[in-house]
Each structure stands twice: as C-alpha cells, then as structure tokens.
Amino acid sequence: MKKFVPYEKMSKKQKREIDAKQRGVWTLSPVTRVAGTDKKHYTRKRKHRNSGRDDSLPFDSCTNI
C-alpha cells in the first residue's frame, strides 16, 4: 500500500505527474489565435529615392578644372 503524502510536501516531479493525470484533453485548443490575412508583407517605401546627389561617382570627377 502506498504511503499518503500531502500534495504540498510532494516533489515537483510527483506534482507534475498528478497534475498531468487530472488534466483532460482539450477538444478545442484554448490558445487565442488570430486569423491569417491575405495581405502581403508591408514593406516601407524609402522617403527619398535620390536626394539629388549621385554618390556613385568619386568626388574628383564632379569638379571641372
């Protein structure tokens, strides 16, 4: 015969086993879910495509001598 041990004095492992036995199986998941959207991922547009400068050219080639 098993010796009676109060729940408060049981080890964590024993408490987990008892809790798992008492817990039922959910037919519907209790986790709140958000419905997926059909929208594509939003990509932020750059505010200034070209700021009037062309940085691809070296500085010396822009000056006229």
VEXDREN-2710 file (C-alpha; in Angstrom, 1 decimal):
% VEXDREN-2710
k/r/px/py/pz
1/MET/0.0/0.0/0.0
2/LYS/1.3/3.5/-0.9
3/LYS/2.0/5.8/1.9
4/PHE/-0.1/9.0/1.9
5/VAL/2.0/12.2/1.3
6/PRO/0.2/15.6/1.3
7/TYR/0.3/17.4/-2.1
8/GLU/2.2/20.3/-0.6
9/LYS/5.0/18.1/0.6
10/MET/5.4/16.2/-2.7
11/SER/8.3/16.8/-5.0
12/LYS/7.9/18.8/-8.2
13/LYS/8.1/15.7/-10.3
14/GLN/5.4/14.0/-8.4
15/LYS/3.2/17.1/-8.5
16/ARG/3.6/17.3/-12.3
17/GLU/2.6/13.6/-12.7
18/ILE/-0.6/14.1/-10.6
19/ASP/-1.4/17.4/-12.4
20/ALA/-1.0/15.7/-15.8
21/LYS/-3.3/12.9/-14.9
22/GLN/-6.0/15.3/-13.7
23/ARG/-5.7/17.5/-16.7
24/GLY/-8.1/16.5/-19.5
25/VAL/-7.6/16.6/-23.3
26/TRP/-9.0/19.7/-24.9
27/THR/-11.1/19.1/-28.0
28/LEU/-10.6/22.7/-28.9
29/SER/-7.3/24.5/-28.2
30/PRO/-7.7/27.2/-25.5
31/VAL/-4.9/29.3/-27.1
32/THR/-6.2/32.5/-28.6
33/ARG/-5.4/32.6/-32.3
34/VAL/-5.5/35.4/-34.9
35/ALA/-6.9/34.6/-38.3
36/GLY/-4.3/34.9/-41.1
37/THR/-4.6/37.8/-43.5
38/ASP/-4.3/37.7/-47.3
39/LYS/-2.3/40.9/-47.4
40/LYS/1.3/40.7/-48.5
41/HIS/4.0/41.7/-46.1
42/TYR/4.2/45.5/-45.9
43/THR/7.5/47.0/-46.9
44/ARG/8.1/50.6/-46.1
45/LYS/9.0/52.8/-49.0
46/ARG/12.0/55.0/-48.8
47/LYS/11.1/58.6/-48.4
48/HIS/13.9/60.0/-50.6
49/ARG/14.9/57.8/-53.5
50/ASN/17.6/60.1/-54.7
51/SER/18.5/63.1/-52.7
52/GLY/19.8/65.0/-55.7
53/ARG/23.3/63.6/-55.3
54/ASP/24.9/60.7/-57.2
55/ASP/27.2/59.1/-54.7
56/SER/28.4/56.5/-57.2
57/LEU/30.9/59.0/-58.8
58/PRO/34.1/59.9/-57.0
59/PHE/34.4/63.5/-55.8
60/ASP/37.2/64.5/-58.1
61/SER/35.3/63.6/-61.3
62/CYS/32.5/66.1/-60.5
63/THR/34.6/69.1/-60.5
64/ASN/35.6/70.9/-63.7
65/ILE/39.1/72.3/-63.9
END
